[in-house]
């Protein structure tokens, strides 16, 4: 058993069975990703569209690829063609472009709404005011090929556990409000993607259904 496979086994031992793992393969080789595949993981996440496209060609076809990094509008075509889920939808304009492209390609694609819950300005996403003001039911109804499946967010990178917990609570609250007001009749609206290598335990305690972990599985990155 490789170190990667051992890391995954230990993570799954600690993780509730209803929480899924997105193995973040950013900067990792296809060989490293195969160790994660052999350990049973089937959801892989990439930050960059081109890297997702390249790895998808090299790895087994039953992997579900999630785009978790910022998506530029000029990369939407490739993202729609290769990703199973786009977790990082941070504007209505982007959501519309994804839907238009998915219609062109004749496929459905799952998306998460990314919300800006951290204090760091560098992180993307809808803000809390938009969560309340947008008529998401109408938005969802207007989409022809996109399924809105939940929310995603990243907490502030800090050692302040209570700050991180508060931010995850905020995202869970947004999810609950959106579900109750706009998506109660949509069974697909069920995902809260939050929690990374340093804070996944807190995220799970606050309701995460998917955690996005790379270093915890593969070790420290050699390059960026």
Secondary structure, 3 states (H helix, E strand, C coil): CCHHHHHHHHHHHHCCCCCEEEEECCCCCHHHHHHHHHCCCCEEEECCHHHHHHHHHHCCCCCEEEECCCCCHHHHHHHHHHCCEEEEECCHHHHHHHHHHHHHHCCCEEEEEEECCCCCCCCCCECHHHHHHCCHHHHHHHCCCEEEEEEEECCCCCCCHHHHHHHHHHHHHHHHHHHHHHCCCCCCCCEEECCCCCCHHHHHHCCCCEEEECHHHHCCCCCC
